[in-house]
Amino acid sequence: MKRLVASVIFLSILALTFGRQARTQTEPSGKALFEAYVSAWNRRDFASLDKLLASDAVHEDMARPSRDVGPAQIKQSIRMTIDDHPDLNWHVTSIVDGGSLVAAEWVWTGTFIGDSTVRPVAPRRISGRGASVVVIENGRIKRVSDYYDFDSVFH
């Protein structure tokens, strides 16, 4: 009986080890997924977003505030943001990769040409620092929550 229990434990550990290795070899890391997401924004590559986002992905912008659900709504929100900042560049400054949970700090730069909900704005250079918390599920982005101070971007 002890041999059977020991064998089951050994085989369980072996299965978990190989299962984890197989998963990490076939699925990109959380860091790689978020970097690809940022790169797709910067390249205006909406087709890539379909490969990165889960079908029920959520993007939350806590500063505006807005909440978009599904790739179609998320891409529409990105298009509107890029319309207001045609030269937008999103630069990640640091990332902590926890596998299914990623935290990143970033800087946005660009020329704002849209309207502000705070006050009228003439075309002007902007720069803003913020952070994102990203949830990864089954090799895709399930949720992105962005945190930043909206008013400091337009100071």
Number of C-alpha atoms within 10 A of each C-alpha: 6 7 8 9 10 11 12 12 12 12 12 12 12 12 12 12 12 12 12 11 11 11 14 13 10 9 13 15 20 25 21 12 21 27 16 15 20 18 18 16 21 15 12 17 13 18 10 15 22 15 15 20 24 20 15 12 22 22 23 19 16 14 12 13 10 11 15 19 17 17 21 15 15 19 21 13 16 15 16 12 15 21 14 18 20 16 14 22 19 18 16 19 12 11 18 13 16 14 16 17 16 20 19 19 18 18 15 15 17 18 18 23 16 18 12 13 8 9 8 9 13 12 13 12 15 16 17 18 19 17 18 21 18 26 21 24 16 11 20 23 26 21 23 22 17 20 18 19 13 16 11 11 15 16 8
